[in-house]
Amino acid sequence: MDYLPLFCQLRGRTCLLVGAGDVAARKARLLLDAGARLRVCALDFSTPFYEWQQAGEVALLHQPFSAELLDECWLVIAATSDEQVNQQVSAAAEARRLFCNVVDAPAQASVIMPSIIDRSPLMIAVSSGGRAPVLARLLREKLEALLPQHLGQLAALAGTLRQRVKQQYATGAERRRFWEKLFVSDRLAQSLANNDTPRASALTDELFSQPLDKRGELVLVGAGPGDAGLLTLKGLQQIQQADIVVYDRLVSDDVLQLARRDAEKIFVGKRAGHHCVPQEEINQILLEQAQRGKRVVRLKGGDPFIFGRGGEELEALQGSNIPFSVVPGITAASGCSAYSGIPLTHRDYAHSVRFVTGHRKQDYELDWANLAAEQQTLVFYMGLAQASEIQRQLQAHGMAPTMPVALVENGTSTRQRVVSGELAQLETLATQVVSPSLIIVGQVVALREKLNWFSS
């Protein structure tokens, strides 16, 4: 270990910053956020320092550095562009046994300033010991993406509950199980994020009243159209907390691999070598797993509330006393059109967009006259088998046979294929792609020649 990580309490304590350029301003902001009583020594000051001075947050010292300025200081930072001055500050601090950070010169520093993830009161610091600051920053960015913003509020709540937990649970094992239950409660976290104090209090009381082994919950998560990079941050957080992941064939392998390694994965889709699991049986699987006290994530391609039967699955939980929540995903129409260079709306060509499913109940007939109207884009989900009917009905209701169409196969993935042509060719074009594919109809399809950026 090259450095011992420490978190310093600087609130109300004097710190000296030598230098007042852009780099020094970033250091000053950190010290001010920590509540330090900041003094800044420099010959010239950048604009932020004068603003902080007017606000009464800093004391500006227009003078060269001298060792006497270190008297009564708890920490000093040398952040000038003059290496000799920085060395002078470091030597003076060393003589007084005072911790000193020297910008861009870790060998001269007794303190390294890490990359910080601030979820106060939860703090995470990442440091490379000054050897690779860009790498430390990249790691911080990855951690930022993984850690929910509400973690700080959960940590603050936990601080107020420690005595209550100690009184109610006699053993360390029981207390640990309670804290685990609290920290994975998505409903509680959402209430805290919304500043809904009454509901947060009620949910907290509910956690205390439940048996410790009761953690059953269902989270409906939209996995997006294929590219794992399109999974939302909240979706990623949920699948990494899941005990059980129930998924179908539209969930890409790349997304599935992001789930917790020890989570049980249950496939309920239809593909070669597998039979399609009926919807009623899927509903029963979700209910039974949650009733066993498991944290269940139902992972669905695209968005679960857009032709994903997410509403039907949640309806099946009614009356079971199983809490549930929903994390939306990027729907296939949005992802596939963007990755194909086809804007769904455009001021010159389409003032609206309509999502239509090719699978519908027997007694339901589409309003073809409205679908054939001008100045709109049509996106047909699961429409390959009905391509000839779509072509026939749209033309019969007045849409031009020359209307541009595109079929997007495996959209947003590295295997994406786009076949385009005219409405009069749609039935033939549908034989050139395989499921899962999306059909896009409208003048905006012609823009693909200009806007295609993802694939040829």
LOFI-834490 format. One record per residue (C-alpha): residue number from 0; residue in three letters; chain; x, y, z. Coordinates in nm, 4 decimals. Layout:
i; aa; ch; xx; yy; zz
NUM; ALA; A; X; Y; Z
...
***
This chain:
i; aa; ch; xx; yy; zz
0; MET; A; 0.0000; 0.0000; 0.0000
1; ASP; A; 0.1635; 0.3242; -0.1173
2; TYR; A; -0.0862; 0.5533; 0.0588
3; LEU; A; -0.3252; 0.5106; 0.3503
4; PRO; A; -0.6727; 0.6296; 0.2421
5; LEU; A; -0.8203; 0.8768; 0.4892
6; PHE; A; -1.1282; 1.0960; 0.5002
7; CYS; A; -1.0404; 1.4243; 0.6702
8; GLN; A; -1.2814; 1.6404; 0.8684
9; LEU; A; -1.1918; 1.9938; 0.7521
10; ARG; A; -1.5102; 2.1781; 0.8454
11; GLY; A; -1.4156; 2.5100; 1.0043
12; ARG; A; -1.0431; 2.4326; 0.9839
13; THR; A; -0.7922; 2.6568; 0.8086
14; CYS; A; -0.6441; 2.5328; 0.4811
15; LEU; A; -0.4021; 2.7151; 0.2510
16; LEU; A; -0.4134; 2.7038; -0.1274
17; VAL; A; -0.1110; 2.8439; -0.3097
18; GLY; A; -0.2052; 2.9382; -0.6651
19; ALA; A; -0.5251; 3.0736; -0.8168
20; GLY; A; -0.5503; 2.9450; -1.1731
21; ASP; A; -0.7988; 2.6993; -1.3242
22; VAL; A; -0.6466; 2.3925; -1.1562
23; ALA; A; -0.6372; 2.5719; -0.8219
24; ALA; A; -1.0032; 2.6680; -0.8648
25; ARG; A; -1.0989; 2.2995; -0.8880
26; LYS; A; -0.9066; 2.2272; -0.5678
27; ALA; A; -1.0695; 2.5277; -0.3998
28; ARG; A; -1.4155; 2.3999; -0.4875
29; LEU; A; -1.3415; 2.0670; -0.3157
30; LEU; A; -1.2144; 2.2387; -0.0019
31; LEU; A; -1.5134; 2.4702; 0.0111
32; ASP; A; -1.7523; 2.1777; -0.0322
33; ALA; A; -1.5781; 2.0132; 0.2649
34; GLY; A; -1.6438; 2.3257; 0.4740
35; ALA; A; -1.2807; 2.4340; 0.5100
36; ARG; A; -1.1850; 2.7881; 0.6138
37; LEU; A; -0.9896; 2.8623; 0.2963
38; ARG; A; -0.7035; 3.1080; 0.2488
39; VAL; A; -0.5615; 3.1534; -0.1032
40; CYS; A; -0.2127; 3.2895; -0.1701
41; ALA; A; -0.1283; 3.4167; -0.5216
42; LEU; A; -0.0068; 3.7150; -0.7223
43; ASP; A; -0.2989; 3.6920; -0.9673
44; PHE; A; -0.6455; 3.5411; -0.9220
45; SER; A; -0.8873; 3.3928; -1.1737
46; THR; A; -1.2499; 3.5081; -1.1722
47; PRO; A; -1.4005; 3.2380; -0.9444
48; PHE; A; -1.1789; 3.3446; -0.6546
49; TYR; A; -1.3099; 3.7013; -0.6615
50; GLU; A; -1.6652; 3.5654; -0.6650
51; TRP; A; -1.5912; 3.3443; -0.3639
52; GLN; A; -1.4305; 3.6401; -0.1891
53; GLN; A; -1.7412; 3.8555; -0.2444
54; ALA; A; -1.9521; 3.5727; -0.1023
55; GLY; A; -1.7289; 3.5621; 0.2053
56; GLU; A; -1.6138; 3.2064; 0.1360
57; VAL; A; -1.2381; 3.2656; 0.0930
58; ALA; A; -0.9662; 3.5024; 0.2107
59; LEU; A; -0.7372; 3.6193; -0.0741
60; LEU; A; -0.3722; 3.6934; 0.0058
61; HIS; A; -0.2073; 3.9058; -0.2683
62; GLN; A; 0.1538; 3.8150; -0.1939
63; PRO; A; 0.4302; 3.5634; -0.2668
64; PHE; A; 0.4301; 3.2445; -0.0634
65; SER; A; 0.6093; 3.2505; 0.2709
66; ALA; A; 0.6428; 2.9724; 0.5268
67; GLU; A; 0.4655; 3.1774; 0.7934
68; LEU; A; 0.1398; 3.1357; 0.6027
69; LEU; A; 0.1357; 2.7710; 0.7121
70; ASP; A; 0.0869; 2.8641; 1.0765
71; GLU; A; -0.2457; 2.7290; 1.2076
72; CYS; A; -0.3097; 2.5359; 0.8826
73; TRP; A; -0.4314; 2.1775; 0.8769
74; LEU; A; -0.3662; 2.1168; 0.5070
75; VAL; A; -0.1860; 2.2973; 0.2245
76; ILE; A; -0.2153; 2.2561; -0.1517
77; ALA; A; 0.0487; 2.3830; -0.3955
78; ALA; A; -0.1222; 2.4472; -0.7298
79; THR; A; 0.0889; 2.7062; -0.9110
80; SER; A; 0.2406; 2.6811; -1.2579
81; ASP; A; 0.5848; 2.7536; -1.1072
82; GLU; A; 0.7567; 2.4261; -1.0119
83; GLN; A; 1.0062; 2.6089; -0.7897
84; VAL; A; 0.7293; 2.7707; -0.5845
85; ASN; A; 0.5526; 2.4351; -0.5501
86; GLN; A; 0.8759; 2.2793; -0.4221
87; GLN; A; 0.9134; 2.5640; -0.1732
88; VAL; A; 0.5621; 2.5045; -0.0394
89; SER; A; 0.6259; 2.1296; -0.0130
90; ALA; A; 0.9535; 2.1761; 0.1759
91; ALA; A; 0.7986; 2.4248; 0.4195
92; ALA; A; 0.5067; 2.1904; 0.4893
93; GLU; A; 0.7414; 1.8948; 0.5389
94; ALA; A; 0.9449; 2.0933; 0.7939
95; ARG; A; 0.6250; 2.1584; 0.9927
96; ARG; A; 0.4981; 1.7976; 0.9588
97; LEU; A; 0.2002; 1.9348; 0.7694
98; PHE; A; 0.0275; 1.7343; 0.4984
99; CYS; A; 0.0752; 1.8866; 0.1529
100; ASN; A; -0.0681; 1.8105; -0.1890
101; VAL; A; 0.1419; 1.9216; -0.4872
102; VAL; A; -0.0472; 1.9330; -0.8166
103; ASP; A; 0.1090; 1.7203; -1.0942
104; ALA; A; 0.4045; 1.6249; -0.8720
105; PRO; A; 0.3040; 1.3232; -0.6578
106; ALA; A; 0.6659; 1.2523; -0.5629
107; GLN; A; 0.6769; 1.5839; -0.3750
108; ALA; A; 0.3372; 1.5389; -0.2105
109; SER; A; 0.2505; 1.3797; 0.1212
110; VAL; A; -0.1195; 1.3779; 0.0237
111; ILE; A; -0.2847; 1.2617; -0.2989
112; MET; A; -0.6201; 1.4121; -0.3992
113; PRO; A; -0.8360; 1.1245; -0.5291
114; SER; A; -1.1221; 1.1177; -0.7765
115; ILE; A; -1.4349; 1.1486; -0.5641
116; ILE; A; -1.7832; 0.9994; -0.5886
117; ASP; A; -2.0017; 1.2077; -0.3605
118; ARG; A; -2.3171; 1.0473; -0.2257
119; SER; A; -2.2919; 1.2258; 0.1082
120; PRO; A; -2.2742; 1.0947; 0.3697
121; LEU; A; -2.1464; 0.8063; 0.1573
122; MET; A; -1.8138; 0.8947; -0.0021
123; ILE; A; -1.5995; 0.6862; -0.2390
124; ALA; A; -1.2476; 0.7841; -0.3419
125; VAL; A; -1.0413; 0.6383; -0.6273
126; SER; A; -0.6681; 0.6993; -0.6555
127; SER; A; -0.3795; 0.5682; -0.8639
128; GLY; A; -0.1239; 0.7231; -0.6323
129; GLY; A; -0.0742; 1.0030; -0.8841
130; ARG; A; 0.0584; 0.7620; -1.1477
131; ALA; A; -0.2463; 0.7417; -1.3752
132; PRO; A; -0.5008; 1.0145; -1.2887
133; VAL; A; -0.6927; 0.9644; -1.6152
134; LEU; A; -0.7416; 0.5959; -1.5277
135; ALA; A; -0.8684; 0.6953; -1.1818
136; ARG; A; -1.1119; 0.9385; -1.3446
137; LEU; A; -1.2400; 0.6699; -1.5848
138; LEU; A; -1.2954; 0.4305; -1.2948
139; ARG; A; -1.4818; 0.7030; -1.1076
140; GLU; A; -1.7085; 0.7568; -1.4077
141; LYS; A; -1.7883; 0.3848; -1.4238
142; LEU; A; -1.8696; 0.3776; -1.0534
143; GLU; A; -2.0830; 0.6896; -1.0895
144; ALA; A; -2.2910; 0.5042; -1.3473
145; LEU; A; -2.3383; 0.2032; -1.1190
146; LEU; A; -2.4265; 0.3843; -0.7980
147; PRO; A; -2.7774; 0.5313; -0.7654
148; GLN; A; -2.8037; 0.8980; -0.6727
149; HIS; A; -3.0267; 0.8147; -0.3751
150; LEU; A; -2.7561; 0.6135; -0.1936
151; GLY; A; -2.6676; 0.9133; 0.0184
152; GLN; A; -3.0278; 0.9499; 0.1337
153; LEU; A; -3.0398; 0.5805; 0.2213
154; ALA; A; -2.7155; 0.6132; 0.4167
155; ALA; A; -2.8509; 0.9160; 0.6032
156; LEU; A; -3.1703; 0.7261; 0.6885
157; ALA; A; -2.9660; 0.4293; 0.8091
158; GLY; A; -2.7817; 0.6597; 1.0484
159; THR; A; -3.1092; 0.7560; 1.2151
160; LEU; A; -3.2181; 0.3918; 1.2494
161; ARG; A; -2.9110; 0.2388; 1.4106
162; GLN; A; -3.0391; 0.2550; 1.7673
163; ARG; A; -3.3818; 0.1236; 1.6660
164; VAL; A; -3.2223; -0.1701; 1.4826
165; LYS; A; -2.9997; -0.2438; 1.7810
166; GLN; A; -3.2999; -0.2534; 2.0146
167; GLN; A; -3.5173; -0.4734; 1.7905
168; TYR; A; -3.2594; -0.7270; 1.6694
169; ALA; A; -3.0409; -0.9033; 1.9237
170; THR; A; -2.7731; -1.0589; 1.7027
171; GLY; A; -2.5316; -0.9229; 1.4447
172; ALA; A; -2.6654; -1.1665; 1.1842
173; GLU; A; -3.0217; -1.0366; 1.2291
174; ARG; A; -2.9071; -0.6766; 1.2028
175; ARG; A; -2.7111; -0.7521; 0.8881
176; ARG; A; -3.0173; -0.9113; 0.7246
177; PHE; A; -3.2276; -0.6081; 0.8132
178; TRP; A; -2.9746; -0.3664; 0.6612
179; GLU; A; -2.9551; -0.5780; 0.3452
180; LYS; A; -3.3333; -0.5667; 0.3181
181; LEU; A; -3.3392; -0.1899; 0.3668
182; PHE; A; -3.0638; -0.1092; 0.1182
183; VAL; A; -3.2239; -0.3081; -0.1673
184; SER; A; -3.5741; -0.1673; -0.1120
185; ASP; A; -3.6420; 0.0090; -0.4407
186; ARG; A; -3.9735; 0.1533; -0.3217
187; LEU; A; -3.8099; 0.3088; -0.0166
188; ALA; A; -3.5277; 0.4497; -0.2300
189; GLN; A; -3.7777; 0.6003; -0.4735
190; SER; A; -3.9715; 0.7629; -0.1890
191; LEU; A; -3.6522; 0.9178; -0.0532
192; ALA; A; -3.5573; 1.0398; -0.4016
193; ASN; A; -3.9020; 1.2033; -0.4301
194; ASN; A; -3.8656; 1.3607; -0.0823
195; ASP; A; -4.1864; 1.1790; 0.0129
196; THR; A; -4.1184; 1.1644; 0.3873
197; PRO; A; -4.4548; 1.0151; 0.4975
198; ARG; A; -4.4302; 0.7260; 0.2505
199; ALA; A; -4.0616; 0.6666; 0.3321
200; SER; A; -4.1533; 0.6496; 0.7008
201; ALA; A; -4.4379; 0.4060; 0.6318
202; LEU; A; -4.2166; 0.1804; 0.4204
203; THR; A; -3.9469; 0.1864; 0.6896
204; ASP; A; -4.2008; 0.0788; 0.9534
205; GLU; A; -4.3128; -0.1961; 0.7161
206; LEU; A; -3.9556; -0.3279; 0.6919
207; PHE; A; -3.9355; -0.3481; 1.0719
208; SER; A; -4.2694; -0.5302; 1.0946
209; GLN; A; -4.1917; -0.7934; 0.8292
210; PRO; A; -4.0028; -1.1156; 0.9036
211; LEU; A; -3.6357; -1.0774; 0.8153
212; ASP; A; -3.6493; -1.3506; 0.5511
213; LYS; A; -3.9378; -1.1847; 0.3646
214; ARG; A; -3.7823; -0.9917; 0.0777
215; GLY; A; -4.0083; -1.0915; -0.2104
216; GLU; A; -4.0401; -0.8225; -0.4766
217; LEU; A; -4.0880; -0.7965; -0.8525
218; VAL; A; -3.9181; -0.5395; -1.0731
219; LEU; A; -4.0238; -0.5152; -1.4371
220; VAL; A; -3.7185; -0.3991; -1.6352
221; GLY; A; -3.6989; -0.2931; -1.9987
222; ALA; A; -3.3780; -0.4346; -2.1492
223; GLY; A; -3.3821; -0.2101; -2.4566
224; PRO; A; -3.3665; -0.3210; -2.8197
225; GLY; A; -3.0382; -0.5176; -2.8114
226; ASP; A; -2.7278; -0.3052; -2.7644
227; ALA; A; -2.6278; -0.3492; -2.3988
228; GLY; A; -2.5131; 0.0137; -2.3937
229; LEU; A; -2.8775; 0.1183; -2.4299
230; LEU; A; -2.9789; -0.0435; -2.1009
231; THR; A; -3.0682; 0.2322; -1.8544
232; LEU; A; -2.8557; 0.2867; -1.5441
233; LYS; A; -3.1473; 0.1986; -1.3193
234; GLY; A; -3.2130; -0.1158; -1.5222
235; LEU; A; -2.8499; -0.2201; -1.4749
236; GLN; A; -2.8685; -0.1580; -1.1009
237; GLN; A; -3.1824; -0.3704; -1.0730
238; ILE; A; -3.0535; -0.6749; -1.2602
239; GLN; A; -2.7342; -0.6665; -1.0542
240; GLN; A; -2.9433; -0.6915; -0.7357
241; ALA; A; -3.1750; -0.9676; -0.8592
242; ASP; A; -3.1955; -1.3169; -0.7086
243; ILE; A; -3.4016; -1.4382; -1.0060
244; VAL; A; -3.3965; -1.3054; -1.3649
245; VAL; A; -3.6882; -1.4150; -1.5837
246; TYR; A; -3.6167; -1.3283; -1.9476
247; ASP; A; -3.7354; -1.3902; -2.3027
248; ARG; A; -3.5692; -1.4258; -2.6416
249; LEU; A; -3.5658; -1.0536; -2.7187
250; VAL; A; -3.3187; -0.9915; -2.4353
251; SER; A; -2.9697; -0.9913; -2.5869
252; ASP; A; -2.6907; -1.2100; -2.4454
253; ASP; A; -2.4853; -0.8949; -2.3813
254; VAL; A; -2.7553; -0.7545; -2.1544
255; LEU; A; -2.8094; -1.0872; -1.9795
256; GLN; A; -2.4391; -1.1132; -1.8969
257; LEU; A; -2.4686; -0.7932; -1.6915
258; ALA; A; -2.6888; -0.9713; -1.4377
259; ARG; A; -2.5470; -1.0804; -1.1034
260; ARG; A; -2.3298; -1.3883; -1.1565
261; ASP; A; -2.5034; -1.6011; -0.8936
262; ALA; A; -2.8566; -1.5020; -0.9956
263; GLU; A; -3.0813; -1.7816; -1.1213
264; LYS; A; -3.1843; -1.7180; -1.4829
265; ILE; A; -3.5159; -1.8547; -1.6091
266; PHE; A; -3.5814; -1.8464; -1.9849
267; VAL; A; -3.9480; -1.8142; -2.0830
268; GLY; A; -3.9224; -1.7219; -2.4519
269; LYS; A; -3.9468; -1.9141; -2.7742
270; ARG; A; -3.6449; -2.0092; -2.9843
271; ALA; A; -3.4890; -2.3129; -3.1490
272; GLY; A; -3.4919; -2.6061; -2.9047
273; HIS; A; -3.7303; -2.4370; -2.6610
274; HIS; A; -4.1064; -2.4295; -2.6357
275; CYS; A; -4.2805; -2.1003; -2.5766
276; VAL; A; -4.3948; -2.0660; -2.2147
277; PRO; A; -4.7638; -1.9586; -2.2057
278; GLN; A; -4.8297; -1.6171; -2.0564
279; GLU; A; -5.0326; -1.7658; -1.7701
280; GLU; A; -4.7383; -1.9872; -1.6756
281; ILE; A; -4.4981; -1.6889; -1.6859
282; ASN; A; -4.7305; -1.5025; -1.4511
283; GLN; A; -4.7288; -1.8004; -1.2148
284; ILE; A; -4.3473; -1.8241; -1.2208
285; LEU; A; -4.3148; -1.4582; -1.1257
286; LEU; A; -4.5663; -1.4938; -0.8432
287; GLU; A; -4.4168; -1.8141; -0.6996
288; GLN; A; -4.0582; -1.6846; -0.7036
289; ALA; A; -4.1558; -1.3582; -0.5328
290; GLN; A; -4.3619; -1.5485; -0.2729
291; ARG; A; -4.0475; -1.7480; -0.1903
292; GLY; A; -3.8962; -1.4197; -0.0739
293; LYS; A; -3.6840; -1.3693; -0.3858
294; ARG; A; -3.6037; -1.0395; -0.5531
295; VAL; A; -3.7321; -1.1106; -0.9040
296; VAL; A; -3.6468; -0.9098; -1.2143
297; ARG; A; -3.8678; -0.9685; -1.5159
298; LEU; A; -3.6366; -0.8659; -1.7982
299; LYS; A; -3.8157; -0.7844; -2.1251
300; GLY; A; -3.6810; -0.6650; -2.4570
301; GLY; A; -3.7477; -0.3007; -2.5425
302; ASP; A; -3.9922; -0.1328; -2.3051
303; PRO; A; -4.2185; -0.3623; -2.0987
304; PHE; A; -4.5206; -0.1350; -2.1384
305; ILE; A; -4.5008; -0.1077; -2.5193
306; PHE; A; -4.6309; -0.4342; -2.6683
307; GLY; A; -4.4443; -0.6192; -2.3939
308; ARG; A; -4.7396; -0.7519; -2.1907
309; GLY; A; -4.5877; -0.5899; -1.8851
310; GLY; A; -4.9250; -0.4644; -1.7714
311; GLU; A; -5.0741; -0.8146; -1.7916
312; GLU; A; -4.7947; -0.9576; -1.5777
313; LEU; A; -4.8351; -0.6940; -1.3089
314; GLU; A; -5.2134; -0.7388; -1.3080
315; ALA; A; -5.1549; -1.1038; -1.2215
316; LEU; A; -4.9868; -0.9961; -0.8959
317; GLN; A; -5.2917; -0.8070; -0.7725
318; GLY; A; -5.4097; -0.9395; -0.4391
319; SER; A; -5.0840; -1.1255; -0.3714
320; ASN; A; -4.9316; -0.8514; -0.1520
321; ILE; A; -4.6134; -0.8629; -0.3635
322; PRO; A; -4.4591; -0.5155; -0.4073
323; PHE; A; -4.3564; -0.4274; -0.7619
324; SER; A; -4.1967; -0.1455; -0.9593
325; VAL; A; -4.1214; -0.0721; -1.3246
326; VAL; A; -3.8026; 0.0453; -1.4954
327; PRO; A; -3.8787; 0.1571; -1.8532
328; GLY; A; -3.6496; 0.0740; -2.1410
329; ILE; A; -3.5731; 0.2129; -2.4851
330; THR; A; -3.8419; 0.0691; -2.7077
331; ALA; A; -3.7496; -0.1075; -3.0324
332; ALA; A; -3.9008; 0.1650; -3.2527
333; SER; A; -3.6766; 0.4312; -3.1027
334; GLY; A; -3.3606; 0.2200; -3.0948
335; CYS; A; -3.3957; 0.0604; -3.4374
336; SER; A; -3.4871; 0.3832; -3.6135
337; ALA; A; -3.1964; 0.5733; -3.4550
338; TYR; A; -2.9448; 0.3000; -3.5428
339; SER; A; -3.0829; 0.2919; -3.8974
340; GLY; A; -3.0551; 0.6649; -3.9592
341; ILE; A; -3.4335; 0.7057; -3.9790
342; PRO; A; -3.5822; 0.9852; -3.7632
343; LEU; A; -3.9322; 0.8903; -3.6538
344; THR; A; -4.0505; 1.2507; -3.6859
345; HIS; A; -3.9332; 1.5379; -3.9057
346; ARG; A; -4.0858; 1.8805; -3.9598
347; ASP; A; -4.0916; 1.8339; -4.3374
348; TYR; A; -4.2164; 1.4744; -4.3552
349; ALA; A; -4.3806; 1.3410; -4.0381
350; HIS; A; -4.5632; 1.5316; -3.7649
351; SER; A; -4.6551; 1.2189; -3.5672
352; VAL; A; -4.5535; 0.8567; -3.5203
353; ARG; A; -4.7740; 0.5554; -3.4539
354; PHE; A; -4.6655; 0.2244; -3.3009
355; VAL; A; -4.8715; -0.0706; -3.4260
356; THR; A; -4.8522; -0.4371; -3.3280
357; GLY; A; -4.8765; -0.7096; -3.5886
358; HIS; A; -5.0089; -0.9467; -3.3209
359; ARG; A; -5.3579; -0.8574; -3.2100
360; LYS; A; -5.6687; -1.0287; -3.0798
361; GLN; A; -5.8966; -1.1996; -3.3290
362; ASP; A; -6.1842; -0.9539; -3.2911
363; TYR; A; -5.9691; -0.6428; -3.3248
364; GLU; A; -5.9359; -0.4642; -3.6600
365; LEU; A; -5.6913; -0.1814; -3.7249
366; ASP; A; -5.8120; 0.1610; -3.8344
367; TRP; A; -5.6408; 0.1418; -4.1729
368; ALA; A; -5.7870; 0.4687; -4.2998
369; ASN; A; -5.6149; 0.6656; -4.0234
370; LEU; A; -5.2955; 0.4630; -4.0558
371; ALA; A; -5.2772; 0.5543; -4.4258
372; ALA; A; -5.2991; 0.9277; -4.3528
373; GLU; A; -5.0181; 1.1556; -4.4690
374; GLN; A; -4.7443; 1.3269; -4.2657
375; GLN; A; -4.6897; 1.0443; -4.0187
376; THR; A; -4.4560; 0.7508; -3.9593
377; LEU; A; -4.5808; 0.3982; -3.8934
378; VAL; A; -4.3790; 0.1417; -3.6979
379; PHE; A; -4.5080; -0.2162; -3.7009
380; TYR; A; -4.3893; -0.4461; -3.4238
381; MET; A; -4.3982; -0.8224; -3.4928
382; GLY; A; -4.5343; -0.7542; -3.8396
383; LEU; A; -4.3362; -0.9852; -4.0713
384; ALA; A; -4.6098; -1.2476; -4.0939
385; GLN; A; -4.8646; -0.9738; -4.1777
386; ALA; A; -4.6459; -0.7875; -4.4290
387; SER; A; -4.8699; -0.8727; -4.7256
388; GLU; A; -5.1802; -0.7603; -4.5329
389; ILE; A; -5.0097; -0.4359; -4.4268
390; GLN; A; -4.9113; -0.3650; -4.7869
391; ARG; A; -5.2601; -0.4450; -4.9211
392; GLN; A; -5.4542; -0.2472; -4.6605
393; LEU; A; -5.2384; 0.0668; -4.6704
394; GLN; A; -5.2565; 0.0834; -5.0501
395; ALA; A; -5.6291; 0.0105; -5.0451
396; HIS; A; -5.6801; 0.3065; -4.8106
397; GLY; A; -5.4913; 0.5532; -5.0246
398; MET; A; -5.1212; 0.5254; -4.9348
399; ALA; A; -4.8956; 0.5595; -5.2401
400; PRO; A; -4.7275; 0.2364; -5.3591
401; THR; A; -4.4027; 0.4338; -5.3755
402; MET; A; -4.4074; 0.5194; -5.0029
403; PRO; A; -4.0598; 0.4354; -4.8613
404; VAL; A; -4.0401; 0.1404; -4.6233
405; ALA; A; -3.7601; -0.0188; -4.4238
406; LEU; A; -3.7321; -0.3486; -4.2382
407; VAL; A; -3.4796; -0.3559; -3.9536
408; GLU; A; -3.3516; -0.6977; -3.8463
409; ASN; A; -3.1731; -0.7413; -3.5088
410; GLY; A; -3.1790; -0.3647; -3.4598
411; THR; A; -2.8998; -0.1915; -3.2638
412; SER; A; -2.6910; -0.5098; -3.2479
413; THR; A; -2.3738; -0.5875; -3.4416
414; ARG; A; -2.5929; -0.8166; -3.6579
415; GLN; A; -2.8294; -0.5378; -3.7620
416; ARG; A; -2.9523; -0.5516; -4.1237
417; VAL; A; -3.1746; -0.2950; -4.2914
418; VAL; A; -3.3664; -0.3760; -4.6087
419; SER; A; -3.5439; -0.0825; -4.7700
420; GLY; A; -3.7684; -0.0244; -5.0679
421; GLU; A; -4.1238; 0.0865; -5.1472
422; LEU; A; -4.4612; -0.0097; -5.0028
423; ALA; A; -4.5491; -0.2028; -5.3175
424; GLN; A; -4.2488; -0.4288; -5.2456
425; LEU; A; -4.3163; -0.4875; -4.8758
426; GLU; A; -4.4387; -0.8477; -4.9070
427; THR; A; -4.1252; -0.9409; -5.1025
428; LEU; A; -3.8924; -0.7459; -4.8731
429; ALA; A; -4.0321; -0.9319; -4.5701
430; THR; A; -3.8970; -1.2599; -4.7092
431; GLN; A; -3.5426; -1.1165; -4.6989
432; VAL; A; -3.5272; -1.0695; -4.3200
433; VAL; A; -3.5916; -1.2840; -4.0153
434; SER; A; -3.7449; -1.2163; -3.6756
435; PRO; A; -3.6974; -1.0068; -3.4703
436; SER; A; -3.7571; -0.7352; -3.7269
437; LEU; A; -3.9382; -0.4037; -3.7298
438; ILE; A; -4.1237; -0.2456; -4.0225
439; ILE; A; -4.1028; 0.1330; -4.0660
440; VAL; A; -4.3294; 0.3067; -4.3193
441; GLY; A; -4.3106; 0.6753; -4.4084
442; GLN; A; -4.1310; 0.9514; -4.5977
443; VAL; A; -3.8678; 0.9689; -4.3212
444; VAL; A; -3.7271; 0.6352; -4.4417
445; ALA; A; -3.5806; 0.8166; -4.7438
446; LEU; A; -3.3545; 1.0138; -4.5068
447; ARG; A; -3.1585; 0.6980; -4.4321
448; GLU; A; -2.9267; 0.7649; -4.7272
449; LYS; A; -2.8109; 1.0875; -4.5583
450; LEU; A; -2.8320; 0.9954; -4.1901
451; ASN; A; -2.7212; 0.6336; -4.1708
452; TRP; A; -2.4276; 0.6213; -3.9300
453; PHE; A; -2.4273; 0.2719; -3.7796
454; SER; A; -2.4086; 0.0203; -4.0646
455; SER; A; -2.4011; -0.0058; -4.4413
***
